[in-house]
Every structure is written in structure tokens, then in C-alpha cells.
Amino acid sequence: MDYSLCELCPRSCGVDRTAGERGFCGCPDTALVAKTMLHRWEEPALAGSGGSGAVFFGGCTLGCRYCQNAAISGGPTGTPVDSEGLRRIFEDLIAQGAENIDLVTPTQFLPTILSALTPKLPVPVVYNCGGYERAETIRQLEGKVDIYLPDLKYADSTLGESLSGAADYFPTACGAIREMVRQTGRPRWSGDKMVRGTIIRHLILPGQVENSLRVLDWIGENFAPGQVLVSLMRQYTPMGGLAAPFDRRVTEDEYEAVLSWMYLNRLEGFTQEAESADAGFIPDFQQGG
């Protein structure tokens, strides 16, 4: 796989990144690592006692207007790292006690990452992405990734277009998630730690309860109880510059309505406390690591 006529993500820009051309993500052909850390705020089944070995990559193929990681996702940010250097980062995080290697927003650098994942690491590999993926690209990860952690943000195409510039978000993400679940099968565990499976994250947006209900309906209709886990997030934090209702946090009534619908769909997984909607939980991307 190379970057000639890049079609790694659904934008399918068709640029030659090896020749210095840039597409939607603005990223070069060399992976950019913005931050590494033992991330203790991931889902409990992932973070465990040691924390996830998070590797935050610079840039993004989606570009959500409310992104909490905008400091690094809004453009090509980070230190250039080749496959060998990336492998050393993985091994160093494991030596520090990481429960897994958590690849955060990785798709734009997939060729570099694939090489770094060979040979197989001694801990699970987590593919942590926005859900807006090509199923064809996800197939390249079969046997390399143990746990998929995609978002499923929108069932509403208008929201997808206005907030992420992706009116085709829902059908595209649904196809990618089906491929992820095909690869991993049902969740597998070692004690209280997940070692294989798919966790679908959904961030409730203020004033958009109907969107959330439609997302949960799709999950319930397409997967048997327990086939996937759902992480229902209430951590939306206003980042500034957005009009109402996106200039406020999710209300208790909104959260409870969506939570009830999750249970009505017989979906299992994780929930969040109201205190999660706090900028203090956003990693400090100004510090090295």
C-alpha cells in the first residue's frame, strides 16, 4: 500500500502524498505523532489498571467542528515517525505497563502503522477512530487489530454535513462497522479486560436526541445482544464558535432519554457521569510525551 492516488479514507482525494501533494487531511506521507501517554480515561475494559497506551496521531480525515482534540486534529501536527520509530513507541508504552496500544485517529497514516504492527504485539491493538472509514481500508487491518473503537456519530445526514462535512457519514460508517465486527466477532475477555471485539462509541449532542435514538436503533437492529458493546458518552464540551444548541452541554433529560433507549434496544456497554463533560479530561497536547 502507498499514498499514490490516496484513497485511504472516504474523502478519496486521489492525491499523491509521496510527491508532496496534500488532500483533505493535509497530512504528509510520514506519520505524525502528536502525543503518547498512558491514557487512564478510556473505557474501563480498555484502560484497566495500567492505562491504554495511547498514540495520538496528528491530523484527521473527518474534521468535526466540536472536536475536543482540535489542537492536534485540525492539521498536520506532530513529530514525523517512520515504522521503526513507531514500533519503538509501542514497545516503550508496553514497558511502562500499557494494557493495550491505542491508535487514536490513525487512518491517514495506515501504511506506516501496518508495518509497525508486525510482528504481533504482546498486548491488544485498539483502532480508535471517528467511524468515517472505508470498509476496503478496514479490511487491510484484519489480523493486525484486536479491538475496534469507532464512533457512530450521526444517523442524520444534515448533521453529518453541517458538523463534519460528511453528508454520507451514516451509510459509510455503518459499512465500516459491519466489517469491524466481522473481523473481531463477539467481545472476548481476560478477567475484566477486553482483548478482542468492537465497542461502538456514541457522543450525545445537545438538542439532538432524535439523532441518538436513530443511531441506537441501527445498532440494535443489526447486531445481536452482546455482539458489540456500546459506549454512550455525555462528555460533549462546548469548544467555542458554535451556535445554539451546540454552545451548551447535554442536559440530564437528554441523557436519560437516550440512556433509556439504549436499554430498550438491549444494548450493553458503558455510560458516563455528568462530570465527564469537563475540559479537564481533555489531554494536554501542549506537553510532550
C-alpha positions in Angstrom: 0.0 0.0 0.0 1.2 3.5 -0.8 0.0 7.1 -1.0 -0.2 7.4 -4.7 -3.8 8.5 -5.6 -4.6 8.3 -1.8 -8.0 6.7 -1.1 -7.4 5.6 2.5 -10.5 7.4 3.8 -13.9 8.1 2.3 -12.8 11.5 1.0 -10.9 9.6 -1.7 -8.8 12.7 -2.5 -6.7 10.9 -5.1 -3.6 12.9 -4.3 0.0 11.6 -4.4 1.2 12.2 -0.9 4.6 10.7 -1.7 5.1 13.6 -4.2 4.2 16.2 -1.5 0.5 16.6 -2.5 -2.0 17.1 0.2 -5.6 16.1 0.4 -8.4 16.9 2.9 -6.4 15.8 6.0 -3.4 18.0 4.9 -1.0 15.2 6.1 2.3 14.1 4.5 3.1 10.5 3.8 5.2 10.2 7.0 3.2 9.5 10.2 2.9 12.4 12.6 2.8 11.5 16.3 1.3 14.4 18.4 1.3 12.7 21.8 1.8 9.4 23.6 0.6 8.6 27.1 -0.8 6.0 29.4 -4.5 7.0 29.0 -6.5 6.2 32.1 -9.8 7.8 30.9 -10.7 5.3 28.2 -13.5 2.7 28.8 -12.7 0.7 32.0 -12.4 -2.5 29.9 -9.6 -0.9 28.0 -7.8 1.3 30.5 -7.6 -1.4 33.2 -5.1 -0.6 35.9 -2.2 0.3 33.7 -4.0 2.6 31.2 -4.2 2.4 27.5 -1.0 3.0 25.6 -2.4 5.9 23.6 -0.7 7.2 20.4 -2.4 10.3 19.2 -1.7 11.0 15.5 -1.8 14.5 14.0 -4.5 15.4 11.5 -7.9 13.9 10.9 -9.9 12.7 7.9 -13.2 13.9 9.4 -12.8 17.4 11.0 -15.7 17.7 13.4 -16.4 21.3 14.3 -16.7 20.4 18.0 -13.7 18.2 18.3 -12.1 18.2 21.8 -8.7 17.2 20.2 -8.8 20.1 17.7 -5.3 21.2 18.8 -3.9 18.2 17.0 -6.7 17.1 14.7 -7.1 20.3 12.8 -4.0 20.0 10.7 -0.7 18.1 10.2 0.7 18.3 13.7 3.3 16.2 15.5 6.7 14.6 15.2 7.4 12.7 12.0 7.9 9.0 12.8 8.7 6.1 10.5 7.6 2.5 11.0 10.6 1.5 13.1 10.2 4.6 15.3 6.5 3.8 15.7 7.3 0.3 16.8 9.7 1.6 19.4 7.0 3.9 20.7 4.6 0.9 21.1 7.2 -1.2 22.9 8.1 1.7 25.2 4.4 2.1 26.2 4.1 -1.6 26.8 7.2 -1.5 29.0 5.5 1.3 31.0 2.6 -1.0 31.7 0.1 -0.2 28.9 -2.8 -2.6 28.8 -3.0 -2.2 25.0 -1.8 0.0 22.2 -4.5 2.6 21.4 -4.1 4.1 17.9 -6.0 7.4 18.1 -7.2 8.8 14.7 -4.8 6.7 12.7 -6.3 6.2 9.3 -4.3 8.8 7.4 -1.1 7.0 8.3 -2.2 3.5 7.8 0.8 2.3 5.6 3.3 3.3 8.3 1.2 1.8 11.1 0.7 -1.6 9.3 4.4 -2.1 9.1 4.9 -1.2 12.8 2.3 -3.8 13.9 4.5 -6.6 12.5 5.3 -8.9 14.3 2.3 -9.1 16.5 2.5 -7.1 19.7 2.1 -8.9 23.1 -0.9 -6.7 24.0 -4.2 -6.0 22.1 -4.2 -3.3 19.4 -7.1 -0.8 19.6 -8.1 1.1 16.4 -9.7 4.3 17.8 -11.4 6.2 15.0 -14.2 8.5 14.1 -16.1 5.8 12.3 -15.9 7.5 8.9 -13.9 4.8 7.3 -13.8 2.9 4.0 -14.6 -0.8 4.6 -11.9 -1.6 2.0 -9.3 0.2 4.2 -10.5 -1.6 7.3 -10.0 -4.9 5.6 -6.3 -4.2 5.4 -6.2 -4.3 9.2 -7.6 -7.9 9.6 -5.3 -9.8 11.8 -3.5 -6.7 13.0 -6.2 -5.1 15.1 -7.8 -6.8 18.1 -10.3 -4.2 19.3 -12.1 -1.6 17.1 -13.3 1.5 18.9 -15.2 3.5 16.3 -17.6 6.4 16.8 -21.1 6.3 15.3 -21.8 10.0 15.4 -24.7 10.7 13.1 -27.7 9.0 11.6 -28.8 12.4 10.4 -27.1 13.4 7.1 -27.8 17.1 7.7 -25.8 16.9 11.0 -23.1 14.9 9.3 -22.7 17.6 6.6 -23.0 20.7 8.9 -20.8 19.4 11.7 -18.3 17.2 9.9 -18.6 18.0 6.2 -19.7 14.4 5.6 -23.3 14.0 4.5 -22.6 10.4 3.7 -21.3 9.7 7.2 -24.0 7.3 8.3 -24.0 4.7 5.4 -20.2 4.9 5.2 -19.7 4.4 9.0 -22.3 1.6 9.1 -20.5 -0.3 6.3 -17.1 0.1 8.1 -18.5 -1.0 11.5 -20.0 -4.1 9.9 -16.6 -5.0 8.6 -15.0 -4.4 12.0 -17.5 -6.7 13.7 -17.0 -9.3 11.1 -13.3 -9.3 11.9 -13.5 -9.3 15.7 -16.7 -11.3 16.4 -18.2 -11.0 19.9 -16.2 -9.5 22.7 -13.6 -11.7 24.4 -12.3 -11.1 27.8 -9.3 -11.8 30.1 -10.7 -11.2 33.5 -12.2 -7.7 33.4 -10.1 -6.6 30.4 -11.4 -6.8 26.8 -8.9 -8.5 24.5 -11.0 -8.7 21.3 -14.2 -7.2 20.0 -15.8 -3.9 18.9 -17.0 -1.1 21.1 -19.2 1.5 19.3 -19.0 4.9 20.8 -21.8 7.4 20.5 -21.5 11.0 21.7 -24.8 12.6 22.6 -25.0 16.0 21.1 -27.1 18.8 22.7 -30.5 19.2 21.2 -30.1 16.1 19.0 -31.9 13.3 21.0 -33.6 12.0 17.8 -30.2 11.5 16.1 -29.0 9.4 19.1 -32.2 7.3 19.1 -31.7 6.5 15.4 -28.1 5.5 16.0 -29.0 3.2 18.8 -31.9 1.7 16.7 -29.4 0.8 13.9 -27.1 -0.9 16.4 -29.9 -2.8 17.9 -31.3 -3.9 14.6 -28.0 -5.0 13.1 -26.3 -6.8 16.0 -27.5 -9.4 18.4 -27.4 -8.6 22.1 -23.8 -8.7 23.3 -22.3 -8.9 19.8 -21.0 -5.4 20.2 -20.7 -3.1 23.2 -21.9 0.5 23.2 -20.1 3.4 24.9 -22.7 6.1 25.5 -20.9 9.3 26.0 -22.2 12.5 27.6 -18.9 14.3 27.6 -19.8 16.9 24.9 -17.9 20.1 26.0 -18.6 23.3 24.1 -15.4 24.4 22.4 -16.5 27.8 21.3 -17.6 29.3 18.0 -20.8 27.2 17.5 -24.3 28.5 17.7 -27.1 27.1 19.8 -27.7 24.3 20.8 -24.1 23.3 20.3 -22.9 26.1 22.7 -24.1 24.1 25.8 -23.7 20.8 27.4 -26.1 17.9 27.2 -28.9 18.1 29.8 -29.8 15.5 32.3 -33.2 14.9 30.5 -31.5 14.4 27.1 -29.0 12.0 28.6 -31.7 10.0 30.4 -33.9 9.8 27.3 -31.0 8.3 25.2 -29.9 6.0 28.0 -33.4 4.6 28.3 -33.5 3.9 24.6 -30.1 2.1 24.8 -31.6 -0.3 27.4 -34.8 -0.7 25.3 -32.6 -1.8 22.4 -31.0 -4.4 24.8 -27.6 -2.8 24.2 -24.8 -3.5 26.7 -21.7 -1.4 27.4 -20.6 1.7 29.2 -22.1 5.0 30.4 -20.6 8.3 31.7 -21.2 10.5 34.7 -22.2 14.2 34.1 -18.7 15.2 35.4 -17.2 13.8 32.2 -18.3 17.0 30.3 -15.3 18.9 31.6 -12.3 20.3 29.6 -10.1 18.9 32.4 -10.4 15.4 30.9 -9.0 16.6 27.5 -5.3 15.5 27.3 -2.8 18.4 27.4 -1.4 18.4 23.9 1.0 21.2 24.7 3.1 18.8 26.9 5.5 16.4 25.3 5.1 12.7 25.5 
